[in-house]
Amino acid sequence: MSDNKFRSAIKYSGAAIQMALIIIVFDFLGEKLGEYFEKEWISSTITLLGVFLAMTSIIIQVLKENK
């Protein structure tokens, strides 16, 4: 494997880990807030917000790379 392909693979693996961590943190926060306020919809809403933020982060990284 060439050095350029290896760096690209490492970069995108890091992005996937970053995305997973964002979603996990927002899911944890959503669960805690849902329990605290005793509202079931808070958990899924906060988790969905985390998914959108993670996707936005990845899209911004890819767009910056392609400039």
C-alpha positions in Angstrom: 0.0 0.0 0.0 1.4 3.4 -0.9 2.1 6.0 1.8 -0.6 8.3 0.5 -3.3 5.6 0.7 -2.2 4.6 4.2 -2.5 8.2 5.4 -5.9 8.5 3.8 -7.0 5.3 5.5 -5.8 6.5 8.9 -7.4 9.9 8.5 -10.8 8.4 7.7 -10.5 5.8 10.4 -10.0 8.6 12.8 -13.0 10.4 11.4 -15.2 7.3 12.0 -14.0 7.1 15.6 -14.7 10.8 16.1 -18.2 10.3 14.7 -18.9 7.3 16.9 -17.7 9.2 20.0 -19.9 12.2 19.3 -22.9 10.0 18.9 -22.1 8.0 22.1 -21.6 11.1 24.2 -24.9 12.7 22.9 -26.7 9.4 23.6 -25.4 9.3 27.1 -26.4 13.0 27.7 -29.8 12.4 26.2 -30.4 9.4 28.5 -29.4 11.4 31.6 -31.5 14.4 30.6 -34.5 12.2 29.8 -34.3 10.5 33.2 -33.8 13.9 34.9 -36.8 15.6 33.3 -38.8 12.3 33.0 -39.5 12.8 29.3 -38.9 9.9 26.9 -38.6 12.1 23.8 -35.5 14.0 25.1 -33.2 11.0 24.8 -34.0 10.3 21.1 -33.9 14.0 20.3 -30.5 14.6 21.8 -29.1 11.4 20.2 -30.4 12.6 16.8 -28.8 15.9 17.3 -25.5 14.1 18.0 -25.9 12.2 14.7 -26.5 15.4 12.8 -23.5 17.1 14.4 -21.3 14.1 13.7 -22.4 14.0 10.1 -21.9 17.8 9.8 -18.4 17.5 11.2 -17.4 14.8 8.7 -18.9 16.7 5.8 -16.9 19.8 6.8 -13.7 17.8 7.1 -14.1 16.3 3.6 -15.0 19.6 2.1 -11.9 21.2 3.6 -9.7 18.4 2.3 -11.0 18.8 -1.2 -10.1 22.5 -1.5 
